[in-house]
Amino acid sequence: MRAADRERAIVDEAIRFFAERGFEGQTRELAKRMGITHSAIYRHFPSKEALIERVYQEVYLSRWSPDWGPMIRDRALPLEARLTRFYLDYVERVFEYNWVRIFVFSGMKSFGITSRYLDIVRREIIEPAAAELRHELKLPDAKAHALSERETELFWGLHGRIFYLAIRKFIYATPIPPDLGAIVRDAVQTFMDGAKTTMPKLVSSTPRLGA
């Protein structure tokens, strides 16, 4: 097998292995499972951490769409339509066995995958969406009146509500509705209905910058 093909095979099997076993699984077990020597893995990846980093790039960065951030900021559509489009696409891309299980295992073992990925979600989705809701409701601009933690937590709540469907399916192995599109639309609509009432109260209780 060519070196590039062997490396590809190691990465593909490592993704399946870590999704099943978690990060406590040893590279020696991975090698045995593949029918190769332990040293063969280390010819391509100098450490287990380097292999996990490659898994992060393959499973998480490759599935993150560069269109999502601009989609949230595109004021050609109402924010509810933008959030719905984002979450429909998000569910399509990330509701997958390996993605969800590696995400959860990483959070428990502090390998950094979960925190790094959530930093992207916060930067590209959560904070921009909160700022866009301010704009849509004609509330003070976030540049002049900083977003509060309570405001961003509203959007984390929406994100968590939708992602919990994946947890139920791939972690708890319990049934979820077959029509996730309808569930996403309901979640976003319910969120927006409540946020229109709650956000003005949160903004009014937050001190302005420089005040």
Residue pairs with C-beta under 8 A, 6 or more apart in sequence:
1 9
3 44
6 36
6 40
6 44
7 44
9 34
10 30
10 34
10 40
10 41
10 44
10 45
10 51
11 51
11 54
11 55
11 58
13 30
13 33
13 34
14 30
14 51
14 54
14 55
15 55
15 58
15 59
15 98
15 102
16 98
17 25
17 29
17 30
17 33
18 25
18 52
18 55
18 102
18 105
19 97
19 98
19 101
19 102
19 105
20 101
21 29
22 101
22 105
22 108
22 109
23 52
23 105
23 106
23 109
23 111
24 109
26 48
27 38
27 41
27 42
27 48
27 51
28 38
30 41
31 37
31 38
31 40
31 41
41 51
45 51
45 54
49 111
52 111
52 113
55 102
55 113
56 113
56 116
56 117
59 98
59 99
59 102
60 99
60 103
60 113
60 117
63 93
63 94
63 99
64 120
65 89
65 93
68 86
68 89
68 90
68 124
68 125
69 124
69 125
69 128
71 82
71 85
71 86
72 82
72 83
72 86
72 124
72 125
72 128
72 129
72 132
73 128
73 132
74 82
75 132
75 135
77 85
78 136
79 129
79 132
79 133
79 136
79 192
80 188
80 189
80 192
82 132
83 129
83 158
83 188
83 191
83 192
84 184
84 185
84 188
86 125
87 162
87 184
87 187
87 188
88 181
88 184
90 162
91 162
91 165
91 166
91 180
91 181
91 184
94 100
94 166
95 165
95 166
95 169
95 170
95 180
96 170
97 170
100 166
100 167
100 169
100 170
100 171
101 170
101 171
102 113
103 113
103 114
103 117
104 114
104 167
104 171
106 112
106 113
106 114
107 113
107 114
107 115
121 159
122 152
125 155
125 159
126 152
126 155
126 156
126 159
127 147
127 152
129 155
130 142
130 147
130 151
130 152
130 154
130 155
131 141
131 142
131 147
133 139
133 151
133 195
133 199
134 140
134 141
134 142
134 145
134 147
134 199
134 203
135 141
137 196
137 199
137 200
139 145
139 199
139 200
139 203
140 203
140 208
144 208
144 209
145 203
145 206
145 208
145 209
146 206
146 209
148 202
148 203
148 205
148 206
150 202
150 206
151 199
151 202
151 203
151 206
154 191
154 195
154 198
154 199
154 202
157 191
158 187
158 188
158 191
161 187
161 191
162 183
162 184
162 187
165 176
165 177
165 180
165 183
168 174
168 175
168 176
169 175
169 176
177 183
